[in-house]
């Protein structure tokens, strides 16, 4: 379980960027599950390539090019997620 500061950092790293107006058709790699305060599943997003994340394609319809892919890679490495962005 992530500490509140780590969770806030992950939230920023995976939701800050620019919507691309299109989406990758691959299955993606690492998938993030979004849970509410009661631990109930509310959505998911998956990494695509080096710089994109697809959040709920049915809702958003396109990929988000994340603003700081190197920062996300460092964050994931620090938390033991191996080669998540490759």
The first five atom37 places (N, CA, C, CB, O) and aatype in JSON, in Angstrom:
{
  "aatype": [20, 20, 20, 20, 20, 20, 20, 20, 20, 20, 20, 20, 20, 20, 20, 20, 20, 20, 20, 20, 20, 20, 20, 20, 20, 20, 20, 20, 20, 20, 20, 20, 20, 20, 20, 20, 20, 20, 20, 20, 20, 20, 20, 20, 20, 20, 20, 20, 20, 20, 20, 20, 20, 20, 20, 20, 20, 20, 20, 20, 20, 20, 20, 20, 20, 20, 20, 20, 20, 20, 20, 20, 20, 20, 20, 20, 20, 20, 20, 20, 20, 20, 20, 20, 20, 20],
  "atom_mask": [
    [1, 1, 1, 1, 1],
    [1, 1, 1, 1, 1],
    [1, 1, 1, 1, 1],
    [1, 1, 1, 1, 1],
    [1, 1, 1, 1, 1],
    [1, 1, 1, 1, 1],
    [1, 1, 1, 1, 1],
    [1, 1, 1, 1, 1],
    [1, 1, 1, 1, 1],
    [1, 1, 1, 1, 1],
    [1, 1, 1, 1, 1],
    [1, 1, 1, 1, 1],
    [1, 1, 1, 1, 1],
    [1, 1, 1, 1, 1],
    [1, 1, 1, 1, 1],
    [1, 1, 1, 1, 1],
    [1, 1, 1, 1, 1],
    [1, 1, 1, 1, 1],
    [1, 1, 1, 1, 1],
    [1, 1, 1, 1, 1],
    [1, 1, 1, 1, 1],
    [1, 1, 1, 1, 1],
    [1, 1, 1, 1, 1],
    [1, 1, 1, 1, 1],
    [1, 1, 1, 1, 1],
    [1, 1, 1, 1, 1],
    [1, 1, 1, 1, 1],
    [1, 1, 1, 1, 1],
    [1, 1, 1, 1, 1],
    [1, 1, 1, 1, 1],
    [1, 1, 1, 1, 1],
    [1, 1, 1, 1, 1],
    [1, 1, 1, 1, 1],
    [1, 1, 1, 1, 1],
    [1, 1, 1, 1, 1],
    [1, 1, 1, 1, 1],
    [1, 1, 1, 1, 1],
    [1, 1, 1, 1, 1],
    [1, 1, 1, 1, 1],
    [1, 1, 1, 1, 1],
    [1, 1, 1, 1, 1],
    [1, 1, 1, 1, 1],
    [1, 1, 1, 1, 1],
    [1, 1, 1, 1, 1],
    [1, 1, 1, 1, 1],
    [1, 1, 1, 1, 1],
    [1, 1, 1, 1, 1],
    [1, 1, 1, 1, 1],
    [1, 1, 1, 1, 1],
    [1, 1, 1, 1, 1],
    [1, 1, 1, 1, 1],
    [1, 1, 1, 1, 1],
    [1, 1, 1, 1, 1],
    [1, 1, 1, 1, 1],
    [1, 1, 1, 1, 1],
    [1, 1, 1, 1, 1],
    [1, 1, 1, 1, 1],
    [1, 1, 1, 1, 1],
    [1, 1, 1, 1, 1],
    [1, 1, 1, 1, 1],
    [1, 1, 1, 1, 1],
    [1, 1, 1, 1, 1],
    [1, 1, 1, 1, 1],
    [1, 1, 1, 1, 1],
    [1, 1, 1, 1, 1],
    [1, 1, 1, 1, 1],
    [1, 1, 1, 1, 1],
    [1, 1, 1, 1, 1],
    [1, 1, 1, 1, 1],
    [1, 1, 1, 1, 1],
    [1, 1, 1, 1, 1],
    [1, 1, 1, 1, 1],
    [1, 1, 1, 1, 1],
    [1, 1, 1, 1, 1],
    [1, 1, 1, 1, 1],
    [1, 1, 1, 1, 1],
    [1, 1, 1, 1, 1],
    [1, 1, 1, 1, 1],
    [1, 1, 1, 1, 1],
    [1, 1, 1, 1, 1],
    [1, 1, 1, 1, 1],
    [1, 1, 1, 1, 1],
    [1, 1, 1, 1, 1],
    [1, 1, 1, 1, 1],
    [1, 1, 1, 1, 1],
    [1, 1, 1, 1, 1]
  ],
  "atom_positions": [
    [[0.84, -1.18, 0.0], [0.0, 0.0, 0.0], [0.89, 1.24, 0.0], [-0.96, 0.0, 1.22], [1.89, 1.3, 0.72]],
    [[0.53, 2.21, -0.79], [1.32, 3.44, -0.88], [0.98, 4.4, 0.24], [1.09, 4.1, -2.22], [-0.16, 4.48, 0.7]],
    [[1.98, 5.12, 0.67], [1.78, 6.2, 1.63], [1.01, 7.33, 0.93], [3.15, 6.72, 2.2], [1.06, 7.43, -0.3]],
    [[0.31, 8.18, 1.67], [-0.47, 9.26, 1.05], [0.36, 10.16, 0.12], [-1.09, 10.11, 2.12], [-0.13, 10.55, -0.95]],
    [[1.59, 10.5, 0.49], [2.43, 11.34, -0.38], [2.78, 10.62, -1.68], [3.71, 11.75, 0.36], [2.8, 11.23, -2.74]],
    [[3.07, 9.31, -1.58], [3.38, 8.53, -2.78], [2.15, 8.42, -3.68], [3.88, 7.13, -2.39], [2.26, 8.52, -4.91]],
    [[0.99, 8.22, -3.08], [-0.23, 8.13, -3.86], [-0.51, 9.44, -4.6], [-1.41, 7.77, -2.96], [-0.91, 9.43, -5.76]],
    [[-0.3, 10.55, -3.92], [-0.49, 11.86, -4.56], [0.49, 12.04, -5.71], [-0.31, 12.99, -3.53], [0.12, 12.58, -6.76]],
    [[1.72, 11.61, -5.54], [2.72, 11.72, -6.6], [2.33, 10.84, -7.78], [4.11, 11.34, -6.08], [2.42, 11.28, -8.93]],
    [[1.9, 9.61, -7.53], [1.48, 8.72, -8.6], [0.28, 9.3, -9.35], [1.13, 7.32, -8.04], [0.22, 9.24, -10.57]],
    [[-0.66, 9.85, -8.61], [-1.83, 10.47, -9.23], [-1.4, 11.57, -10.2], [-2.77, 11.03, -8.16], [-1.91, 11.66, -11.31]],
    [[-0.48, 12.42, -9.76], [0.0, 13.5, -10.6], [0.74, 12.96, -11.83], [0.92, 14.44, -9.8], [0.51, 13.42, -12.95]],
    [[1.6, 11.99, -11.62], [2.4, 11.44, -12.71], [1.55, 10.75, -13.78], [3.41, 10.46, -12.16], [1.93, 10.73, -14.95]],
    [[0.42, 10.18, -13.39], [-0.39, 9.42, -14.34], [-1.6, 10.18, -14.88], [-0.86, 8.15, -13.69], [-2.35, 9.65, -15.7]],
    [[-1.8, 11.42, -14.44], [-2.96, 12.18, -14.92], [-2.59, 13.54, -15.49], [-3.94, 12.35, -13.81], [-3.47, 14.28, -15.93]],
    [[-1.32, 13.89, -15.49], [-0.88, 15.18, -16.0], [-0.26, 14.98, -17.37], [0.11, 15.86, -15.03], [0.68, 14.2, -17.53]],
    [[-0.77, 15.68, -18.35], [-0.25, 15.57, -19.7], [-1.23, 16.12, -20.7], [0.08, 14.12, -20.03], [-2.03, 17.0, -20.4]],
    [[-1.16, 15.58, -21.91], [-2.0, 16.07, -22.99], [-2.72, 14.91, -23.67], [-1.16, 16.86, -24.02], [-2.09, 13.92, -24.04]],
    [[-4.03, 15.04, -23.83], [-4.78, 14.02, -24.55], [-4.39, 14.08, -26.02], [-6.31, 14.22, -24.37], [-4.28, 15.16, -26.6]],
    [[-4.18, 12.91, -26.62], [-3.62, 12.84, -27.97], [-4.64, 12.86, -29.1], [-2.81, 11.62, -28.09], [-4.27, 13.07, -30.25]],
    [[-5.92, 12.66, -28.81], [-6.91, 12.63, -29.87], [-6.95, 11.3, -30.6], [-6.64, 13.73, -30.84], [-7.64, 11.18, -31.61]],
    [[-6.22, 10.3, -30.13], [-6.19, 8.97, -30.71], [-5.74, 8.01, -29.62], [-5.25, 8.91, -31.97], [-5.35, 8.44, -28.53]],
    [[-5.79, 6.72, -29.9], [-5.31, 5.76, -28.92], [-4.57, 4.62, -29.59], [-6.47, 5.21, -28.1], [-4.81, 4.28, -30.75]],
    [[-3.66, 4.05, -28.82], [-2.9, 2.88, -29.25], [-3.84, 1.68, -29.25], [-1.65, 2.63, -28.31], [-4.73, 1.59, -28.4]],
    [[-3.66, 0.77, -30.18], [-4.54, -0.39, -30.26], [-3.96, -1.63, -29.59], [-4.84, -0.69, -31.7], [-4.59, -2.68, -29.59]],
    [[-2.76, -1.51, -29.0], [-2.18, -2.66, -28.29], [-2.86, -2.82, -26.93], [-0.64, -2.49, -28.12], [-3.64, -1.96, -26.51]],
    [[-2.57, -3.91, -26.25], [-3.18, -4.16, -24.94], [-2.55, -3.35, -23.82], [-3.07, -5.62, -24.61], [-3.11, -3.27, -22.73]],
    [[-1.39, -2.74, -24.07], [-0.7, -2.0, -23.02], [0.15, -2.92, -22.17], [-1.7, -1.26, -22.15], [0.22, -4.12, -22.42]],
    [[0.78, -2.34, -21.18], [1.62, -3.14, -20.29], [1.06, -3.04, -18.88], [3.11, -2.66, -20.34], [-0.03, -3.56, -18.61]],
    [[1.76, -2.41, -18.0], [1.34, -2.28, -16.61], [-0.04, -1.62, -16.52], [2.37, -1.48, -15.81], [-0.29, -0.6, -17.17]],
    [[-0.92, -2.18, -15.72], [-2.25, -1.62, -15.53], [-2.4, -1.14, -14.1], [-3.36, -2.66, -15.88], [-2.03, -1.83, -13.15]],
    [[-2.95, 0.07, -13.96], [-3.25, 0.65, -12.65], [-4.73, 0.47, -12.38], [-2.85, 2.15, -12.59], [-5.56, 0.73, -13.25]],
    [[-5.07, 0.02, -11.17], [-6.47, -0.08, -10.75], [-6.76, 1.1, -9.84], [-6.76, -1.45, -10.04], [-6.0, 1.38, -8.91]],
    [[-7.85, 1.77, -10.09], [-8.29, 2.88, -9.25], [-9.33, 2.37, -8.27], [-8.86, 4.05, -10.1], [-10.32, 1.76, -8.66]],
    [[-9.09, 2.62, -6.99], [-10.0, 2.2, -5.94], [-10.51, 3.43, -5.2], [-9.32, 1.22, -4.96], [-9.79, 4.42, -5.07]],
    [[-11.75, 3.38, -4.72], [-12.26, 4.48, -3.92], [-11.82, 4.32, -2.47], [-13.81, 4.55, -4.02], [-11.07, 3.4, -2.14]],
    [[-12.28, 5.2, -1.6], [-11.86, 5.18, -0.19], [-12.24, 3.89, 0.52], [-12.48, 6.36, 0.54], [-11.64, 3.54, 1.53]],
    [[-13.25, 3.18, 0.01], [-13.67, 1.92, 0.61], [-13.01, 0.71, -0.03], [-15.17, 1.78, 0.51], [-13.32, -0.43, 0.31]],
    [[-12.07, 0.95, -0.96], [-11.38, -0.13, -1.63], [-12.14, -0.74, -2.79], [-11.07, -1.18, -0.65], [-11.75, -1.8, -3.3]],
    [[-13.23, -0.09, -3.22], [-14.01, -0.59, -4.36], [-13.4, -0.11, -5.67], [-15.48, -0.12, -4.25], [-12.96, 1.03, -5.78]],
    [[-13.37, -0.99, -6.66], [-12.84, -0.67, -7.98], [-13.7, 0.38, -8.66], [-12.74, -1.93, -8.85], [-14.93, 0.26, -8.7]],
    [[-13.03, 1.43, -9.2], [-13.77, 2.47, -9.92], [-13.26, 2.68, -11.34], [-13.7, 3.78, -9.16], [-13.94, 3.34, -12.13]],
    [[-12.1, 2.15, -11.69], [-11.59, 2.31, -13.04], [-10.17, 1.81, -13.15], [-11.65, 3.77, -13.46], [-9.57, 1.37, -12.16]],
    [[-9.63, 1.87, -14.38], [-8.26, 1.41, -14.6], [-7.63, 2.16, -15.76], [-8.23, -0.11, -14.86], [-8.31, 2.78, -16.58]],
    [[-6.33, 2.07, -15.81], [-5.56, 2.66, -16.9], [-4.33, 1.81, -17.14], [-5.16, 4.12, -16.6], [-3.81, 1.19, -16.21]],
    [[-3.86, 1.77, -18.4], [-2.69, 0.96, -18.7], [-1.66, 1.78, -19.46], [-3.07, -0.28, -19.5], [-2.0, 2.69, -20.22]],
    [[-0.4, 1.44, -19.24], [0.7, 2.12, -19.92], [0.82, 1.61, -21.34], [2.02, 1.93, -19.15], [0.64, 0.42, -21.61]],
    [[1.14, 2.52, -22.23], [1.32, 2.2, -23.65], [2.62, 2.84, -24.11], [0.11, 2.69, -24.51], [2.73, 4.07, -24.17]],
    [[3.6, 2.0, -24.45], [4.88, 2.51, -24.91], [5.62, 3.26, -23.82], [4.68, 3.41, -26.11], [5.48, 2.96, -22.64]],
    [[6.39, 4.23, -24.23], [7.25, 4.99, -23.3], [6.55, 6.18, -22.66], [8.47, 5.47, -24.03], [6.98, 6.64, -21.6]],
    [[5.48, 6.69, -23.27], [4.97, 7.98, -22.81], [3.47, 8.07, -22.61], [5.36, 9.01, -23.77], [2.99, 9.1, -22.14]],
    [[2.71, 7.05, -22.94], [1.25, 7.17, -22.92], [0.61, 6.29, -21.86], [0.68, 6.82, -24.28], [1.14, 5.24, -21.48]],
    [[-0.56, 6.75, -21.4], [-1.4, 5.93, -20.54], [-2.83, 6.05, -21.07], [-1.31, 6.38, -19.03], [-3.28, 7.14, -21.42]],
    [[-3.52, 4.94, -21.11], [-4.91, 4.91, -21.56], [-5.8, 4.7, -20.34], [-5.15, 3.79, -22.63], [-5.81, 3.62, -19.75]],
    [[-6.55, 5.73, -19.98], [-7.51, 5.65, -18.88], [-8.88, 5.4, -19.47], [-7.49, 6.95, -18.01], [-9.38, 6.2, -20.25]],
    [[-9.5, 4.3, -19.1], [-10.9, 4.05, -19.42], [-11.27, 4.54, -20.82], [-11.8, 4.7, -18.4], [-11.9, 5.58, -20.97]],
    [[-10.87, 3.8, -21.82], [-11.11, 4.23, -23.21], [-12.57, 4.53, -23.48], [-10.62, 3.15, -24.17], [-12.88, 5.43, -24.27]],
    [[-13.47, 3.82, -22.86], [-14.9, 4.08, -23.06], [-15.31, 5.46, -22.58], [-15.72, 3.04, -22.34], [-16.24, 6.05, -23.11]],
    [[-14.62, 5.98, -21.58], [-14.92, 7.32, -21.05], [-14.13, 8.42, -21.76], [-14.61, 7.37, -19.56], [-14.69, 9.45, -22.14]],
    [[-12.82, 8.19, -21.94], [-11.94, 9.25, -22.42], [-11.65, 9.17, -23.91], [-10.66, 9.21, -21.67], [-11.36, 10.19, -24.53]],
    [[-11.71, 7.97, -24.48], [-11.6, 7.81, -25.91], [-10.23, 8.0, -26.52], [-12.49, 8.72, -26.53], [-10.07, 7.78, -27.72]],
    [[-9.24, 8.38, -25.75], [-7.89, 8.51, -26.32], [-6.83, 8.42, -25.24], [-7.76, 9.82, -27.08], [-7.13, 8.45, -24.04]],
    [[-5.59, 8.31, -25.67], [-4.47, 8.19, -24.74], [-4.06, 9.55, -24.2], [-3.28, 7.53, -25.42], [-4.26, 10.58, -24.84]],
    [[-3.48, 9.51, -23.01], [-2.88, 10.69, -22.4], [-1.37, 10.56, -22.53], [-3.32, 10.84, -20.9], [-0.78, 9.59, -22.05]],
    [[-0.76, 11.53, -23.18], [0.7, 11.57, -23.22], [1.15, 12.19, -21.9], [1.25, 12.39, -24.47], [0.95, 13.39, -21.67]],
    [[1.75, 11.38, -21.03], [2.08, 11.86, -19.7], [3.2, 12.9, -19.76], [2.49, 10.7, -18.79], [4.12, 12.81, -20.58]],
    [[3.1, 13.89, -18.89], [4.02, 15.02, -18.91], [5.43, 14.65, -18.47], [3.48, 16.11, -18.03], [6.4, 15.25, -18.94]],
    [[5.56, 13.68, -17.57], [6.86, 13.36, -17.01], [7.1, 11.85, -17.03], [6.98, 13.9, -15.58], [7.09, 11.21, -15.98]],
    [[7.32, 11.26, -18.22], [7.52, 9.8, -18.27], [8.75, 9.34, -17.5], [7.64, 9.34, -19.71], [8.74, 8.25, -16.93]],
    [[9.82, 10.15, -17.47], [11.0, 9.77, -16.7], [10.69, 9.76, -15.21], [12.17, 10.73, -16.99], [11.17, 8.89, -14.48]],
    [[9.9, 10.72, -14.76], [9.5, 10.75, -13.36], [8.66, 9.54, -12.99], [8.72, 12.02, -13.06], [8.82, 8.98, -11.9]],
    [[7.76, 9.13, -13.89], [6.95, 7.94, -13.62], [7.83, 6.7, -13.59], [5.86, 7.77, -14.69], [7.65, 5.84, -12.73]],
    [[8.79, 6.6, -14.51], [9.72, 5.46, -14.51], [10.49, 5.41, -13.2], [10.7, 5.56, -15.7], [10.62, 4.34, -12.61]],
    [[11.0, 6.55, -12.73], [11.74, 6.57, -11.46], [10.83, 6.16, -10.3], [12.34, 7.98, -11.2], [11.25, 5.4, -9.43]],
    [[9.61, 6.66, -10.29], [8.66, 6.32, -9.24], [8.43, 4.8, -9.21], [7.33, 7.07, -9.44], [8.49, 4.18, -8.16]],
    [[8.16, 4.23, -10.38], [7.88, 2.79, -10.44], [9.11, 1.97, -10.05], [7.43, 2.4, -11.85], [8.98, 0.96, -9.36]],
    [[10.28, 2.4, -10.49], [11.52, 1.72, -10.08], [11.7, 1.76, -8.57], [12.74, 2.36, -10.77], [12.06, 0.76, -7.95]],
    [[11.43, 2.92, -7.98], [11.58, 3.09, -6.54], [10.62, 2.17, -5.77], [11.33, 4.56, -6.15], [10.9, 1.79, -4.63]],
    [[9.51, 1.82, -6.4], [8.52, 0.96, -5.73], [8.55, -0.48, -6.23], [7.14, 1.53, -5.93], [7.61, -1.24, -6.02]],
    [[9.64, -0.84, -6.91], [9.86, -2.23, -7.27], [9.15, -2.72, -8.52], [9.46, -3.07, -6.15], [9.03, -3.93, -8.72]],
    [[8.67, -1.82, -9.35], [8.04, -2.22, -10.6], [9.1, -2.22, -11.68], [6.84, -1.28, -10.98], [9.58, -1.16, -12.07]],
    [[9.47, -3.38, -12.15], [10.59, -3.55, -13.07], [10.19, -3.32, -14.52], [11.18, -4.94, -12.93], [9.22, -3.92, -15.0]],
    [[10.91, -2.45, -15.21], [10.76, -2.21, -16.64], [9.33, -1.91, -17.05], [11.25, -3.39, -17.4], [8.87, -2.36, -18.1]],
    [[8.62, -1.15, -16.24], [7.21, -0.9, -16.5], [6.95, -0.08, -17.74], [6.61, -0.22, -15.34], [5.9, -0.21, -18.36]],
    [[7.89, 0.77, -18.13], [7.66, 1.63, -19.29], [8.42, 1.19, -20.53], [8.04, 3.04, -18.96], [8.65, 1.99, -21.43]],
    [[8.81, -0.06, -20.59], [9.53, -0.51, -21.79], [8.81, -1.64, -22.46], [10.96, -0.94, -21.45], [9.26, -2.14, -23.49]]
  ]
}
